Amino acid sequence: MRPRVLRVLVLGGAILALVLSGCAHPPGRRGFGRPALSVEQVRAAQGMLQQLRARAADEEWAEAETLAMEILETYPAFESEAEVLWIGSSAARHRGRLRTAEELWQTLIRDHPQSGYSMQAQWELAELYRSRGQWESEARTLIALHDRLDASQPRRDQVRQRLRALLDQDLDLSALDVLAREFGRTFIGSSAHWAALRRAETEEVGPRELGRRLEVFLRDYPQSRHRDEARAWLARLARDGQYETPEDLRLARVDRIGVLCPLSGEYATLGQALYDGALLALEEHNRASGDSLSMVGLDTRGDEVVAVQAARTLIEKDRVIAIVGALTSSTTTAVAVLCQERGVPLVSPTATNENISQLGEFVFQTNLTRDFETRLVAQAAVQALLRRRFAILYPDDEDGRAKADVFAAEIEALGARVVASEPLHRGQTDFRQAITRVREAGPEALFLPIAPSEMRLLGPQLVFHDLRVQLLGPSTWINTGLLRQAQDSLDRAVVPSDQALVSQAESEHFARQWRRRFPERAANPFAQKSYFAMRRVINSLDPTGEDTRERLRSKIAAAFLAPGLQGGSPFLKLRVLAEGKEFPFPVEDFPGLQNPPPAEADSLDHHDLPLESDGVDPAGDASG
């Protein structure tokens, strides 16, 4: 016989053996090669299924179980096998035949994992294990079920509650250790590890073993909500001389706060102001309270990579309890990701990106947001100034377009309309055509979301081309250089207050403290923002010295929601520019504005870059 023919015969025999072995699987087992049912067999099986459903509806459980087993034995490839298994198992359970019910549930889960019946079988199986006190089997079944349930399904909460009870009450230390090892990278991993730690404490495993377990927990789950508690636990063991805690796992220093800012490079002047403002707040607190809080400031050089390296040093080496910084949006965003991951509160007084505070619960911004202040001036223009026709001149970049869109949407939502919208291109110095088109549209007010350096060029041209309408601008227009140089074109302009989140009394207090501490230098907005950001951190510290980073985070978050921060009329945050000065927006002249409907919730942020201050313009031109 030829070799090729021989190989074909051998292969054919192997395939036949596989087919026959597949047919030999027990009822309900989905084996390879199980023959499909004929048309007649399908009809017969469907008829028996109808009878089975009727028996179950009438609660004739003995007949239902017998009929289900007959269908499974006779028609093992029936397409509705999952339903047959479910009804059969339910019938067996009602009859008290729990062993049979268990076998049918297991078959259903194994052979029909995508079926909705299999999820019901998992729940019933878990309940069976619970009734027997088979806690570890119950936990495994519930973990598998949890992975299949959508977050919106009510049973998911039931599963989580039961798993919590298993971890906290029923499972012994050995079982908890097994679950922690097998499911360490799943949703239940950190909870199982933490429960094992608690159980180990009650079983008095000894401080050395307890310390080892705590160290493993902190390294495996650095983002666990129990991380601060675990560090405090380790600190107690170390204090009692029972365990030597590694340097990187020691508890944060409650008396030490970090500051990140560019002390060299392009933004060094602004960075120094941020540093000095934070230092002023800390020194003032120490004098008044007798505390000895310390501040560790590191240079970011305005670079994202350097900023992250500096933040890591503050967290791991200096063990600061919180960080204030890091001036620009790019560096703050990079640091915010790390702080959220490591569970360190970050308070940003100056970063401008609208979404930084959305990076996580440990990240805070203490300024008006770009969108908030844009909507605020739109509301004031329509509701207080009664303007109905608006024009927009905006920078033709991503940020400028975003502000123009937010303003237009708010105006239209208030029943007014935008009659003209013109882009301003980078490097443009002659705005005659854009101004002419806007003037011809006949607006009653003009929104200009541009930086002070751009307004110095555009403002005089508005006057020259006779576009004299109500101006609306960003908070960065409250700038000494701009107010001095372009006061004629800014007459009666309405802008959000750069320092609107602090009272006039607080601003005056800061100014007095600054003059005493730094008499040779004038304060700028960045120093003041940093001063109040540091005060917020300090005021949230526990005076008993028992704080952890998590507790501090919750206190800072609560302070953000406290009455007064965002309370009262939001129009109190507006200013009117006139004669080279700023004046409070006359809310009292508009009774309807005293308590307007609450604005859409927003994080507290500031107008976007370029960052500017009195006497310093990062774009390159002097503000004097």
Residue pairs with C-beta under 8 A, 6 or more apart in sequence:
18 32
18 33
19 32
19 33
20 33
21 31
21 32
21 33
22 31
22 32
22 33
22 34
23 31
23 33
23 34
23 35
24 31
25 31
25 34
25 76
27 69
27 72
27 73
27 76
28 72
28 76
28 81
28 85
28 104
28 107
28 108
28 111
29 76
29 107
29 111
30 111
30 112
34 76
34 77
35 77
36 77
37 45
37 75
37 77
37 78
41 75
42 78
42 79
44 75
45 71
45 74
45 75
45 78
45 80
46 80
48 67
48 70
48 71
48 75
49 71
49 78
49 80
49 83
49 84
51 67
52 64
52 67
52 68
52 71
52 84
52 87
53 87
55 61
55 63
55 64
55 67
55 91
56 64
56 87
56 90
56 91
59 94
61 91
61 92
61 94
61 95
62 91
62 95
64 87
64 88
64 90
64 91
65 88
65 91
65 92
65 95
65 97
65 100
68 84
68 85
68 87
68 88
68 91
69 88
71 78
71 84
72 81
72 84
72 85
72 88
75 81
78 84
81 111
81 112
82 108
82 111
82 112
82 115
82 117
82 118
83 117
85 104
85 105
85 107
85 108
85 111
85 112
85 117
85 121
86 108
86 117
86 120
86 121
88 104
89 100
89 101
89 104
89 105
89 108
89 121
89 124
90 101
92 98
92 100
92 101
92 104
93 101
93 124
98 128
101 124
101 128
102 125
102 128
104 121
105 121
105 122
105 124
105 125
105 128
106 121
106 125
108 115
108 117
108 118
108 121
109 118
109 121
109 122
109 125
112 118
119 145
119 148
119 149
122 141
122 142
122 144
122 145
122 148
123 145
123 155
123 159
125 141
126 138
126 141
126 142
126 145
126 162
129 135
129 137
129 138
129 141
130 138
130 162
135 166
135 170
135 171
135 175
136 171
136 175
136 178
136 179
138 162
138 166
139 163
139 166
139 171
139 175
139 179
140 179
142 159
142 162
142 163
142 166
143 163
143 179
143 183
143 186
143 188
145 155
145 159
146 156
146 159
146 160
146 163
146 187
146 188
147 186
147 187
149 155
149 156
149 159
150 156
163 188
163 191
164 191
167 176
167 188
167 191
167 192
167 195
168 195
168 198
171 179
171 195
171 199
172 199
173 196
173 199
173 200
173 203
173 205
176 192
176 195
176 196
176 199
177 196
179 188
179 192
180 189
180 192
180 193
180 196
183 189
183 192
184 192
184 193
184 220
189 220
189 221
190 217
190 220
190 221
190 224
190 226
193 213
193 216
193 217
193 220
193 221
194 217
194 224
194 226
194 230
196 213
197 210
197 213
197 214
197 217
197 230
200 209
200 210
200 213
201 210
205 213
207 237
207 240
207 242
207 243
208 242
208 243
210 233
210 237
210 243
211 234
211 237
211 242
211 243
211 245
214 230
214 233
214 234
214 237
215 234
215 245
215 246
215 249
217 224
217 226
217 230
218 227
218 230
218 231
218 234
218 249
219 249
221 227
222 341
222 342
222 343
223 341
223 342
223 343
224 230
225 550
227 343
227 550
228 251
228 252
228 343
228 548
228 549
228 550
228 551
229 548
229 550
231 249
231 250
231 251
231 252
231 548
232 251
232 548
234 243
234 245
234 249
234 250
234 251
235 245
235 250
235 251
237 243
237 245
238 244
238 245
238 250
247 316
247 317
248 316
250 319
251 319
251 548
252 319
252 320
252 321
252 344
252 548
252 549
253 318
253 319
253 320
253 321
254 321
254 541
254 542
254 545
254 546
254 547
255 291
255 292
255 293
255 294
255 321
255 545
256 293
256 294
256 295
256 296
256 318
256 319
256 320
256 321
257 278
257 282
257 293
257 294
257 295
257 296
257 320
257 321
257 322
257 323
257 324
257 534
257 537
257 538
258 295
258 296
258 297
258 298
258 311
258 314
258 315
258 318
258 320
258 322
258 323
258 324
258 325
259 274
259 275
259 278
259 279
259 295
259 296
259 297
259 298
259 323
259 324
259 325
259 530
259 534
260 297
260 298
260 300
260 307
260 310
260 311
260 314
260 323
260 324
260 325
260 326
260 327
260 331
260 335
261 270
261 271
261 272
261 274
261 275
261 297
261 299
261 300
261 325
261 326
261 327
261 530
262 268
262 270
262 271
262 299
262 300
262 301
262 302
262 326
262 327
262 328
262 331
263 271
263 272
263 275
263 297
263 299
263 300
263 301
264 299
264 301
265 301
265 302
265 303
266 302
266 618
267 302
267 327
267 328
267 611
267 618
269 613
269 616
270 327
270 350
270 524
270 526
270 611
270 613
270 616
270 618
271 299
271 300
271 302
271 327
273 523
273 524
273 526
273 527
273 530
273 613
274 325
274 327
274 349
274 350
274 526
274 527
274 529
274 530
275 297
275 530
276 517
276 518
276 527
276 530
277 349
277 523
277 526
277 527
277 528
277 529
277 530
277 531
277 534
278 295
278 297
278 324
278 530
278 531
278 533
278 534
279 295
279 297
280 510
280 513
280 514
280 517
280 518
280 527
280 531
281 530
281 531
281 532
281 534
281 535
281 538
282 293
282 294
282 295
282 534
282 538
283 517
284 513
285 291
285 293
285 535
285 538
286 292
286 293
293 538
293 541
295 534
296 314
296 318
296 320
298 310
298 313
298 314
299 306
299 310
300 306
300 307
300 310
300 325
300 326
300 327
300 331
302 327
302 328
302 331
303 331
304 330
304 331
304 333
304 334
305 334
307 326
307 331
307 332
307 334
307 335
308 334
308 335
308 338
311 323
311 326
311 335
311 338
311 339
312 338
314 320
314 323
315 323
315 338
315 339
315 342
315 344
320 344
321 344
321 345
321 541
321 547
321 548
321 549
321 552
322 344
322 345
322 346
322 347
322 537
322 549
322 552
322 556
323 335
323 339
323 344
323 345
323 346
323 347
324 346
324 347
324 348
324 349
324 530
324 533
324 534
324 537
325 331
325 332
325 335
325 346
325 348
326 332
326 335
326 348
326 351
327 350
327 351
327 526
327 611
328 350
328 351
328 352
328 609
328 611
329 351
329 352
329 353
329 356
329 608
329 609
332 346
332 348
332 351
332 353
332 356
333 351
333 353
333 356
333 359
335 346
336 346
336 348
336 356
336 359
336 360
336 363
337 359
338 344
339 345
339 346
339 360
339 362
339 363
340 346
340 359
340 360
340 361
340 362
340 363
343 362
343 549
343 550
343 553
344 362
344 549
345 362
345 364
345 537
345 549
345 552
345 553
345 556
346 362
346 363
346 364
347 364
347 365
347 366
347 533
347 536
347 537
347 556
348 356
348 357
348 363
348 364
348 365
348 366
348 533
349 365
349 366
349 367
349 526
349 529
349 530
349 532
349 533
350 367
350 526
350 529
350 530
350 606
350 611
351 365
351 605
351 606
352 367
352 370
352 605
352 606
352 607
352 608
352 609
352 611
353 605
353 608
354 369
354 370
354 371
354 603
354 605
354 608
356 363
356 365
356 603
356 605
357 363
357 364
357 365
357 603
357 604
357 605
358 603
361 553
361 557
362 549
362 553
364 556
364 557
364 560
365 603
365 604
365 605
365 606
366 501
366 529
366 532
366 533
366 536
366 604
367 501
367 529
367 604
367 605
367 606
368 376
368 475
368 496
368 500
368 501
368 573
368 604
368 605
368 606
368 607
369 602
369 603
369 604
369 605
369 606
370 399
370 402
370 403
370 406
370 605
370 606
370 607
370 608
371 406
371 602
372 599
372 602
372 604
372 605
373 474
373 475
373 496
373 573
373 607
374 403
374 406
374 407
374 410
374 449
374 474
375 406
375 407
375 410
375 599
375 600
376 496
376 570
376 571
376 573
376 574
376 599
377 407
377 447
377 472
377 473
377 494
377 495
377 496
377 574
378 407
378 410
378 411
378 414
378 447
378 472
379 410
379 414
379 570
379 571
379 596
379 599
380 494
380 571
380 574
380 585
380 593
381 387
381 390
381 411
381 416
381 445
381 470
381 472
381 494
382 388
382 411
382 414
382 415
382 416
383 414
383 590
383 592
383 593
383 596
384 571
384 585
384 590
384 593
385 445
385 470
385 494
387 416
387 444
387 445
387 470
388 415
388 416
388 417
388 444
389 416
389 417
389 419
389 441
389 442
389 443
389 444
389 445
390 407
390 408
390 411
390 416
390 417
390 418
390 419
390 443
390 444
390 445
390 446
390 447
391 418
391 419
391 420
391 421
391 422
391 438
391 441
391 443
391 445
391 446
391 447
391 469
392 404
392 407
392 408
392 418
392 420
392 421
392 422
392 446
392 447
392 448
392 449
393 422
393 424
393 431
393 434
393 435
393 438
393 446
393 447
393 448
393 450
393 458
394 400
394 401
394 403
394 404
394 421
394 422
394 423
394 424
394 447
394 448
394 449
394 450
395 423
395 424
395 426
395 449
395 450
395 454
396 423
396 424
396 425
396 426
397 426
399 608
399 609
400 423
400 424
400 449
400 450
401 423
403 449
403 474
403 608
404 421
404 447
404 449
407 418
407 447
407 449
408 418
408 421
411 417
411 418
412 418
419 441
419 442
419 443
420 437
420 438
420 441
420 443
422 434
422 437
422 438
423 434
424 431
424 434
424 450
424 454
424 458
429 457
430 461
431 457
431 458
431 461
432 461
432 465
435 461
435 462
435 465
435 467
436 465
438 446
438 467
439 465
439 466
439 467
443 469
444 469
444 470
445 469
445 470
445 471
445 472
446 462
446 467
446 469
446 470
446 471
446 472
447 472
447 473
448 455
448 458
448 471
448 472
448 473
449 473
449 474
450 458
450 473
450 474
451 474
451 476
451 610
451 612
451 619
452 476
452 477
452 479
452 481
452 482
452 612
452 617
452 623
453 610
453 612
453 617
453 619
453 620
453 621
455 473
455 477
455 482
455 486
455 489
455 490
456 481
456 482
456 485
456 486
456 621
459 486
459 488
459 489
459 490
460 486
460 488
460 489
462 468
462 471
462 489
463 488
463 489
470 492
470 493
470 494
471 489
471 490
471 492
471 493
471 494
472 493
472 494
472 495
473 493
473 494
473 495
474 495
474 496
474 607
475 495
475 496
475 497
475 498
475 500
475 606
475 607
476 498
476 607
476 612
477 483
477 490
477 493
477 495
477 577
478 495
478 497
478 498
478 525
478 575
478 577
478 582
479 612
479 613
479 614
479 623
480 614
480 615
480 623
481 614
481 615
481 617
481 622
481 623
481 624
482 490
482 623
483 490
483 577
483 580
483 581
483 582
484 580
487 577
487 578
487 579
487 580
490 577
490 578
491 577
491 578
491 579
492 576
492 577
492 578
493 576
493 577
494 574
494 575
494 576
494 577
494 585
495 574
495 575
495 577
496 573
496 574
496 575
496 607
497 573
497 574
497 575
497 582
498 525
498 606
499 507
499 525
499 528
499 529
500 572
500 573
500 574
500 575
501 532
501 565
501 573
501 604
502 510
502 528
502 532
506 532
507 528
510 523
510 528
510 531
510 532
511 523
513 531
514 523
514 527
514 531
515 523
522 614
522 615
524 613
524 614
524 615
524 616
525 613
525 614
526 611
526 613
529 606
536 556
536 559
537 552
537 556
539 559
540 552
540 555
540 556
540 559
541 547
541 552
541 555
542 551
542 552
542 555
559 565
560 604
565 604
566 604
568 595
569 587
569 593
569 594
569 595
569 596
570 596
570 599
571 585
571 587
571 590
571 593
571 596
572 584
572 585
572 587
574 584
574 585
574 587
575 582
575 583
575 584
575 585
576 582
576 583
576 584
576 585
576 586
577 583
587 593
587 594
609 618
610 617
610 618
610 619
611 618
612 618
612 619
612 623
613 623
614 623
615 622
615 623
615 624
616 623
617 623
